[in-house]
Amino acid sequence: MAVPGSASEVMVGPPASQVGFLGWMRRNLFSNIWNTLLTVACLYLLVMLVPPAFDWLILKAVWSEAPPETCRAAEGACWAFIREKHRVILFGRYPFDEHWRPLLGICILLTMVMVSCFRRFWRPWIALIWVGGLFGFFALMWGGDIAVNYRTVAVLAGIAVLGVSFSRRAIASNLRSLFLGIAALLLILGIGGGSVLRGLDSLLGFVGAGPIFAGLDGVLFSIPLGLSYVPTSLWGGLPLTLLLSIVGIVVAFPVAILLALGRRSNMPLIRTVCIAYIELIRGVPLISLLFVASFLLPLFLPRGVEINDLARAQVAIILFSAAYLAEVIRGGLQAIPRGQFEAADALGLGYWQKMGKIVLPQAITIVIPPIVNTFIGLFKDTSLVSIVSLTDLLLATKDIAIADVNWRSFYAEGYIFVALIYFVFCFFMSKYSQYLETQFETGRRRRR
C-alpha cells in the first residue's frame, strides 16, 4: 500500500487525447458525427478555395508599377491599380496637389483617438485636446481665412464657461447650474447664428425697443492661414469617413446618456419626450434620416440660413447613433442592483452625483461590448452618406473604378483595399473593448 506523498505513489493524469491540441480538436471539431461531417466539409472547402485565392492574391499578382495592359495579361490581382490610384481612393476629390493636408488631418484625428485610449489621460482637460485637434483638422481641410465674429467669440466663451462649470475646484456646486445656463446661452447664440440674433431683434421690436443685435453677425477680423480654400463638397475618402464616425461617436455618447437617464426619469414630460425620440429614431433607417437632413431640412430653414451637406449628414448620424446607444446604456442601468441606488441615497448624494460617481460607471462597464458593437456599426454605416452626394471611402473607390476606363476592370482590387482599411479600424475597436473589459474586471472570463 502506497503512502500518500511518498515516492512510490503513482500520479495518474488524463489521457493525452483529452488535453492539449488533440483534446481541443476532439471537443470542438470531432465531438459527434455531425461536427465531424461539418469539419470535413469545411476542410474540403478550404482546400478548394484557399490555394487558388492565394495564387490570385499573392503569387500571380502584379505588385510593381505597371500599365493596365500588363495587368490584363497577368493571371493574378492587379495591385498596380492601388499603387496608381491610392491617393484618389484615400482623399477623394480633394485637390491632388493639396493631399498633404488631408493626410495630416488623418494623423491629427488618429492622434486624438490614440491619446483618448489611455486611461491616464482620462481627465477633464482632454476636452481641450479634442477642441484643439478638431480646430486644427478643419483649419487644414478648409484653408482660406478664419473669419472671427461675435458668434465665434460666443462659442469659444461658451466652451470655456462649460469647462469651468465641470471643474471640481473652480466654482462651488451651488453655482454650477448658473454657469451651465450661461454656457448654454452662449452656445445657442453662437451656433444659432444670424437667425437667433434676428429673432431677438424681432422680439425687441415687438415690445417697442429698437434692434440692437443687427450688427453682431459681422466679421470682426480675419486670420489668414496661408492655405487655399477647399469647400466641403470636395472633401472625401478616408478623412471624411473618420470625421463622420469619430465626431458621431464622441457627440452621440453623452447625448445617449442623457436620453437613457431621461427615459428612466420620474418626470412624465421628460420621460415621454425621451421615449418618443428613441422609438421614433430607432423605427426608421439611417438612410431616411440622411434624406430628411439633406433634402427636406433646407426647406424649413429661414431665408438666408444655410447648412452645408456635411454638417447635415453629421447631425443625422449623431441623432441616429444616440438613440441606439441610449437603449444600450439603459440596459446597463437596469442591470445595476437596487442596493447601489439605495446606498447612494443613504450617503446623501444628489441625483447627478449618484449617477456620475456610482451608477453610470458600473452601468457603462457592464455594457462595454454592445457599446463598441454600436461604434463599429456606426463606423461602417458612414458609407451611406454616398446617397447624399458625399464622397466617402467607398464612393471614392467606385468613382475611380468607373471614371477611368483603362482601370475599370480592376474594381475588385480597390474594394479589397477598402475592405482591409475597414477591417483594421473595426479590429482595433474590438480588441480595445476586450482590453477595457480586462481592465475594469467585469467578471467575464475567456474560455480557453
C-alpha positions as CSV (number, residue, x, y, z in Angstrom):
1,M,0.0,0.0,0.0
2,A,1.5,3.3,-1.1
3,V,1.6,6.2,1.4
4,P,0.2,9.5,0.1
5,G,3.1,11.8,-0.8
6,S,5.7,9.1,-1.0
7,A,7.8,8.3,-4.0
8,S,6.0,5.1,-4.6
9,E,2.7,6.9,-5.2
10,V,1.8,6.9,-8.9
11,M,0.2,10.2,-10.2
12,V,-2.4,9.3,-12.9
13,G,-3.5,12.2,-15.2
14,P,-6.0,12.5,-18.0
15,P,-5.2,10.7,-21.3
16,A,-3.1,12.5,-23.8
17,S,-6.0,12.5,-26.3
18,Q,-8.1,14.7,-23.9
19,V,-5.6,17.5,-23.2
20,G,-3.7,19.9,-25.4
21,F,-4.3,20.5,-29.1
22,L,-5.7,17.0,-29.6
23,G,-8.1,17.4,-26.8
24,W,-9.3,20.7,-28.2
25,M,-9.9,19.2,-31.6
26,R,-11.8,16.3,-30.1
27,R,-14.0,18.5,-28.1
28,N,-14.7,21.2,-30.7
29,L,-14.3,19.6,-34.1
30,F,-15.0,15.9,-33.7
31,S,-17.2,15.6,-30.7
32,N,-20.0,13.8,-32.6
33,I,-20.9,12.6,-36.1
34,W,-22.4,15.9,-37.2
35,N,-19.5,18.0,-36.1
36,T,-17.1,15.6,-37.8
37,L,-19.0,15.8,-41.1
38,L,-19.1,19.6,-40.8
39,T,-15.4,19.7,-40.1
40,V,-14.6,17.5,-43.1
41,A,-16.8,19.7,-45.4
42,C,-15.1,22.9,-44.2
43,L,-11.7,21.4,-44.7
44,Y,-12.7,20.4,-48.3
45,L,-13.9,23.9,-49.0
46,L,-10.6,25.4,-47.6
47,V,-8.6,23.1,-49.8
48,M,-10.6,24.0,-52.8
49,L,-10.7,27.8,-52.2
50,V,-7.6,28.9,-50.3
51,P,-4.8,27.8,-52.8
52,P,-6.5,29.5,-55.8
53,A,-7.2,32.6,-53.8
54,F,-3.6,32.7,-52.5
55,D,-2.3,32.3,-56.1
56,W,-4.6,35.1,-57.3
57,L,-3.9,37.5,-54.4
58,I,-0.2,36.9,-53.9
59,L,1.8,34.6,-56.2
60,K,0.4,35.6,-59.6
61,A,-0.4,39.2,-58.7
62,V,1.2,42.3,-60.3
63,W,2.8,44.3,-57.4
64,S,5.1,46.7,-59.2
65,E,4.1,49.7,-61.2
66,A,2.7,48.6,-64.5
67,P,0.3,49.7,-67.2
68,P,-3.3,48.3,-67.5
69,E,-2.2,46.1,-70.4
70,T,0.3,44.3,-68.2
71,C,-2.4,43.6,-65.6
72,R,-4.8,42.3,-68.2
73,A,-2.2,39.8,-69.4
74,A,-1.5,38.6,-65.9
75,E,-3.4,35.8,-64.2
76,G,-3.5,37.4,-60.7
77,A,-4.7,40.5,-59.0
78,C,-3.5,43.9,-60.2
79,W,-2.2,45.7,-57.2
80,A,-0.6,48.2,-59.5
81,F,-4.1,49.7,-59.6
82,I,-3.8,50.5,-55.9
83,R,-0.3,52.0,-56.4
84,E,-1.7,54.2,-59.2
85,K,-4.9,55.3,-57.6
86,H,-4.4,55.0,-53.8
87,R,-4.2,58.8,-53.3
88,V,-7.5,59.4,-55.0
89,I,-9.2,56.5,-53.1
90,L,-8.0,57.8,-49.8
91,F,-8.6,61.5,-50.4
92,G,-11.5,61.6,-52.9
93,R,-12.0,64.7,-55.0
94,Y,-9.7,66.8,-52.8
95,P,-7.2,68.8,-54.9
96,F,-4.4,66.5,-55.9
97,D,-1.6,68.9,-55.1
98,E,-3.0,69.5,-51.6
99,H,-3.2,65.9,-50.5
100,W,-0.7,66.5,-47.7
101,R,-3.4,68.5,-45.9
102,P,-6.0,65.6,-45.5
103,L,-3.1,63.2,-44.7
104,L,-2.0,65.5,-41.9
105,G,-5.7,65.8,-40.9
106,I,-5.9,62.0,-40.6
107,C,-2.9,62.0,-38.4
108,I,-4.5,64.6,-36.1
109,L,-7.7,62.6,-35.8
110,L,-5.9,59.3,-35.1
111,T,-3.7,61.0,-32.6
112,M,-6.7,62.3,-30.7
113,V,-8.2,58.9,-30.6
114,M,-5.0,57.2,-29.5
115,V,-4.4,59.7,-26.7
116,S,-8.0,59.1,-25.5
117,C,-7.4,55.3,-25.3
118,F,-5.0,55.6,-22.4
119,R,-6.7,55.8,-19.0
120,R,-4.0,58.2,-17.7
121,F,-5.4,60.9,-20.0
122,W,-9.0,60.5,-18.9
123,R,-9.1,63.9,-17.3
124,P,-11.4,67.0,-17.9
125,W,-8.6,68.7,-19.8
126,I,-8.7,66.1,-22.5
127,A,-11.6,68.1,-23.9
128,L,-9.2,70.9,-24.8
129,I,-7.2,68.3,-26.8
130,W,-10.3,67.4,-28.8
131,V,-11.3,71.0,-29.4
132,G,-7.8,72.0,-30.5
133,G,-7.5,68.9,-32.6
134,L,-10.8,69.4,-34.4
135,F,-10.0,73.1,-34.9
136,G,-6.6,72.1,-36.5
137,F,-8.3,69.5,-38.7
138,F,-10.9,71.9,-40.0
139,A,-8.3,74.7,-40.5
140,L,-6.2,72.3,-42.6
141,M,-9.1,70.9,-44.6
142,W,-10.8,74.2,-45.2
143,G,-7.9,76.6,-45.5
144,G,-8.6,80.2,-46.6
145,D,-9.1,82.7,-43.9
146,I,-10.7,82.2,-40.5
147,A,-13.4,84.9,-40.0
148,V,-13.8,85.8,-36.4
149,N,-17.2,87.4,-35.4
150,Y,-19.3,87.7,-32.3
151,R,-20.7,84.2,-32.9
152,T,-17.2,82.7,-32.8
153,V,-16.4,84.5,-29.6
154,A,-19.7,83.3,-28.1
155,V,-18.9,79.7,-29.0
156,L,-15.4,79.9,-27.5
157,A,-16.7,81.6,-24.4
158,G,-19.5,79.0,-24.0
159,I,-17.0,76.2,-24.2
160,A,-14.7,77.9,-21.7
161,V,-17.6,78.5,-19.2
162,L,-18.8,74.9,-19.7
163,G,-15.3,73.6,-18.9
164,V,-15.2,75.8,-15.8
165,S,-18.6,74.6,-14.6
166,F,-17.4,71.0,-14.6
167,S,-14.2,71.8,-12.8
168,R,-14.1,70.4,-9.3
169,R,-12.4,73.4,-7.6
170,A,-13.2,76.3,-9.8
171,I,-16.7,77.1,-8.5
172,A,-19.0,76.0,-5.8
173,S,-21.5,73.3,-6.6
174,N,-24.4,75.6,-5.9
175,L,-23.2,78.0,-8.7
176,R,-22.8,75.2,-11.3
177,S,-26.3,75.5,-12.6
178,L,-25.8,79.2,-13.2
179,F,-22.6,78.6,-15.1
180,L,-24.3,75.8,-17.2
181,G,-27.1,78.2,-18.1
182,I,-24.7,80.9,-19.2
183,A,-22.7,78.3,-21.2
184,A,-25.9,77.1,-22.9
185,L,-27.0,80.6,-23.7
186,L,-23.6,81.5,-25.3
187,L,-23.6,78.2,-27.3
188,I,-27.1,78.9,-28.6
189,L,-26.2,82.4,-29.6
190,G,-23.0,81.2,-31.3
191,I,-24.3,78.1,-33.1
192,G,-27.7,79.5,-33.9
193,G,-26.1,82.3,-35.8
194,G,-28.0,85.1,-37.5
195,S,-31.4,83.5,-37.1
196,V,-31.2,83.7,-33.3
197,L,-30.0,87.3,-33.5
198,R,-32.8,88.3,-35.9
199,G,-35.3,86.6,-33.6
200,L,-34.0,88.6,-30.6
201,D,-34.3,91.8,-32.6
202,S,-37.9,90.8,-33.7
203,L,-38.8,90.2,-30.0
204,L,-37.4,93.6,-29.0
205,G,-39.3,95.3,-31.8
206,F,-42.5,93.6,-30.6
207,V,-42.0,95.2,-27.1
208,G,-41.2,98.6,-28.6
209,A,-37.4,98.5,-28.3
210,G,-35.1,99.1,-31.3
211,P,-32.9,96.3,-32.8
212,I,-29.6,96.1,-31.1
213,F,-28.3,92.8,-32.4
214,A,-28.3,93.7,-36.1
215,G,-24.6,94.3,-36.4
216,L,-23.4,91.4,-34.2
217,D,-23.2,89.0,-37.1
218,G,-20.5,90.9,-39.0
219,V,-16.8,89.9,-39.2
220,L,-14.6,91.4,-36.6
221,F,-11.3,90.3,-38.2
222,S,-9.9,87.5,-40.3
223,I,-6.9,85.2,-39.6
224,P,-5.1,84.2,-42.8
225,L,-3.9,80.6,-42.8
226,G,-1.9,80.8,-46.0
227,L,-3.8,77.8,-47.5
228,S,-6.1,77.7,-50.5
229,Y,-9.8,77.4,-49.6
230,V,-11.3,74.0,-50.3
231,P,-15.1,73.6,-49.8
232,T,-16.6,70.7,-48.0
233,S,-18.1,69.5,-51.3
234,L,-14.6,68.4,-52.3
235,W,-13.8,66.5,-49.1
236,G,-13.9,62.8,-49.4
237,G,-12.2,59.5,-48.8
238,L,-10.8,58.4,-45.5
239,P,-10.7,61.8,-43.8
240,L,-14.5,62.2,-44.4
241,T,-15.2,58.7,-43.1
242,L,-13.1,59.3,-40.0
243,L,-14.6,62.7,-39.3
244,L,-18.2,61.4,-39.6
245,S,-17.5,58.4,-37.4
246,I,-15.3,60.0,-34.7
247,V,-17.4,63.1,-34.2
248,G,-20.6,61.0,-34.4
249,I,-19.3,58.7,-31.6
250,V,-17.9,61.4,-29.4
251,V,-21.1,63.6,-29.6
252,A,-23.6,60.8,-29.6
253,F,-22.3,59.2,-26.5
254,P,-23.1,61.9,-24.0
255,V,-26.4,62.6,-25.7
256,A,-27.3,58.9,-25.4
257,I,-26.5,59.0,-21.6
258,L,-28.9,61.9,-21.2
259,L,-31.6,60.1,-23.2
260,A,-31.2,56.9,-21.2
261,L,-31.4,58.8,-17.9
262,G,-34.4,60.8,-19.2
263,R,-36.2,57.6,-20.2
264,R,-35.8,56.4,-16.6
265,S,-36.8,59.7,-15.1
266,N,-39.7,60.2,-12.7
267,M,-40.8,63.4,-14.6
268,P,-43.5,62.4,-17.0
269,L,-42.8,65.1,-19.6
270,I,-39.0,64.3,-19.8
271,R,-39.7,60.6,-19.9
272,T,-42.3,60.9,-22.6
273,V,-40.1,63.1,-24.8
274,C,-37.1,60.7,-24.5
275,I,-39.2,57.7,-25.2
276,A,-40.8,59.3,-28.2
277,Y,-37.4,60.4,-29.6
278,I,-35.8,57.0,-29.1
279,E,-38.6,55.0,-30.5
280,L,-39.1,57.3,-33.5
281,I,-35.4,57.3,-34.5
282,R,-35.0,53.6,-33.9
283,G,-38.0,52.9,-36.0
284,V,-36.6,54.4,-39.2
285,P,-33.5,53.5,-41.1
286,L,-30.4,55.8,-41.2
287,I,-30.9,56.4,-44.9
288,S,-34.2,58.0,-44.3
289,L,-32.7,60.4,-41.8
290,L,-29.9,61.3,-44.2
291,F,-32.5,62.1,-46.9
292,V,-34.5,64.3,-44.5
293,A,-31.4,66.1,-43.3
294,S,-30.1,66.7,-46.9
295,F,-33.2,67.4,-48.9
296,L,-36.1,68.3,-46.6
297,L,-34.4,70.2,-43.8
298,P,-33.3,73.1,-46.0
299,L,-36.9,73.7,-46.9
300,F,-37.7,74.6,-43.3
301,L,-34.8,76.8,-42.6
302,P,-35.3,80.6,-42.5
303,R,-34.3,82.6,-45.5
304,G,-30.6,83.3,-45.6
305,V,-29.7,80.4,-43.3
306,E,-27.7,77.6,-44.9
307,I,-26.2,74.5,-43.6
308,N,-23.8,72.5,-45.8
309,D,-24.3,68.9,-46.7
310,L,-21.5,67.6,-44.4
311,A,-23.0,69.3,-41.3
312,R,-26.5,68.0,-42.1
313,A,-25.2,64.4,-42.6
314,Q,-23.2,64.6,-39.4
315,V,-26.2,65.7,-37.4
316,A,-28.3,62.9,-38.8
317,I,-25.6,60.3,-37.9
318,I,-25.4,61.7,-34.3
319,L,-29.1,61.6,-33.8
320,F,-29.4,58.1,-35.1
321,S,-26.5,56.7,-33.1
322,A,-27.6,58.5,-29.9
323,A,-31.0,56.6,-30.0
324,Y,-29.4,53.2,-30.3
325,L,-26.7,54.0,-27.7
326,A,-29.4,55.2,-25.3
327,E,-31.0,51.8,-25.3
328,V,-27.7,50.1,-24.7
329,I,-26.9,52.3,-21.7
330,R,-30.4,51.9,-20.4
331,G,-29.8,48.1,-20.4
332,G,-26.7,48.7,-18.3
333,L,-28.7,50.9,-15.8
334,Q,-31.3,48.2,-15.4
335,A,-28.5,45.7,-14.5
336,I,-27.3,47.7,-11.6
337,P,-28.7,46.2,-8.3
338,R,-31.2,48.4,-6.4
339,G,-28.9,48.4,-3.4
340,Q,-26.5,50.6,-5.3
341,F,-29.1,53.3,-5.6
342,E,-30.2,53.0,-2.0
343,A,-26.6,53.2,-0.8
344,A,-26.1,56.4,-2.7
345,D,-29.3,57.9,-1.3
346,A,-28.2,56.8,2.2
347,L,-24.9,58.8,1.7
348,G,-26.9,61.9,0.9
349,L,-25.7,62.2,-2.7
350,G,-27.7,64.2,-5.2
351,Y,-29.1,62.8,-8.4
352,W,-26.2,63.8,-10.6
353,Q,-23.6,62.8,-8.0
354,K,-25.2,59.4,-7.6
355,M,-25.4,58.8,-11.4
356,G,-22.0,60.2,-12.2
357,K,-20.0,58.6,-9.4
358,I,-21.7,55.4,-8.6
359,V,-24.4,54.2,-11.1
360,L,-23.1,55.2,-14.6
361,P,-19.5,53.9,-14.2
362,Q,-20.9,50.5,-13.3
363,A,-23.6,50.5,-16.0
364,I,-21.2,51.6,-18.8
365,T,-18.7,49.0,-17.7
366,I,-21.3,46.2,-17.9
367,V,-22.3,47.2,-21.5
368,I,-18.9,47.8,-23.0
369,P,-19.3,45.1,-25.6
370,P,-22.6,46.3,-27.0
371,I,-21.4,49.9,-26.9
372,V,-18.3,49.1,-29.0
373,N,-20.5,47.0,-31.3
374,T,-22.7,50.1,-31.9
375,F,-19.5,52.1,-32.6
376,I,-18.4,49.6,-35.1
377,G,-21.8,49.7,-36.8
378,L,-21.6,53.5,-36.9
379,F,-18.2,53.4,-38.5
380,K,-19.4,51.1,-41.3
381,D,-22.7,53.0,-41.7
382,T,-20.9,56.2,-42.7
383,S,-20.7,54.7,-46.2
384,L,-24.5,55.5,-46.5
385,V,-23.6,59.2,-46.9
386,S,-22.8,58.5,-50.5
387,I,-26.5,58.7,-51.3
388,V,-26.5,62.4,-50.3
389,S,-23.5,63.2,-52.6
390,L,-20.8,62.9,-50.0
391,T,-17.7,61.1,-51.4
392,D,-16.8,58.7,-48.6
393,L,-14.2,55.9,-48.9
394,L,-16.4,53.5,-50.8
395,L,-17.8,56.1,-53.2
396,A,-14.3,57.4,-53.9
397,T,-13.3,53.9,-54.9
398,K,-16.4,53.5,-57.1
399,D,-15.8,56.8,-58.8
400,I,-12.3,55.9,-59.6
401,A,-13.2,52.4,-60.9
402,I,-15.9,53.8,-63.2
403,A,-14.3,57.1,-64.3
404,D,-11.1,55.7,-65.6
405,V,-11.9,53.3,-68.5
406,N,-8.3,51.8,-68.5
407,W,-8.6,50.6,-64.9
408,R,-12.3,49.9,-64.8
409,S,-11.9,46.1,-64.9
410,F,-9.8,46.1,-61.7
411,Y,-12.5,47.4,-59.3
412,A,-12.2,44.2,-57.2
413,E,-8.7,45.1,-56.0
414,G,-10.0,48.6,-55.0
415,Y,-12.8,47.1,-52.9
416,I,-10.4,44.6,-51.3
417,F,-8.1,47.6,-50.3
418,V,-11.1,49.5,-48.8
419,A,-12.3,46.4,-47.0
420,L,-8.8,46.0,-45.4
421,I,-9.0,49.6,-44.2
422,Y,-12.4,49.0,-42.6
423,F,-11.2,45.8,-41.1
424,V,-8.2,47.4,-39.5
425,F,-10.2,50.1,-37.7
426,C,-13.0,47.7,-36.7
427,F,-10.5,45.1,-35.4
428,F,-8.8,47.8,-33.3
429,M,-12.1,48.8,-31.7
430,S,-12.9,45.2,-31.0
431,K,-9.6,44.5,-29.3
432,Y,-9.7,47.7,-27.4
433,S,-13.1,46.8,-25.9
434,Q,-11.6,43.5,-24.8
435,Y,-8.8,45.4,-23.2
436,L,-11.2,47.7,-21.3
437,E,-13.2,44.6,-20.1
438,T,-10.0,43.2,-18.7
439,Q,-9.0,46.5,-17.1
440,F,-12.4,47.0,-15.4
441,E,-12.7,43.3,-14.4
442,T,-16.3,42.9,-15.4
443,G,-16.3,39.3,-14.2
444,R,-16.2,37.8,-17.7
445,R,-13.6,35.2,-18.3
446,R,-12.5,34.0,-21.7
447,R,-12.9,30.3,-22.3
448,R,-9.6,28.6,-23.1
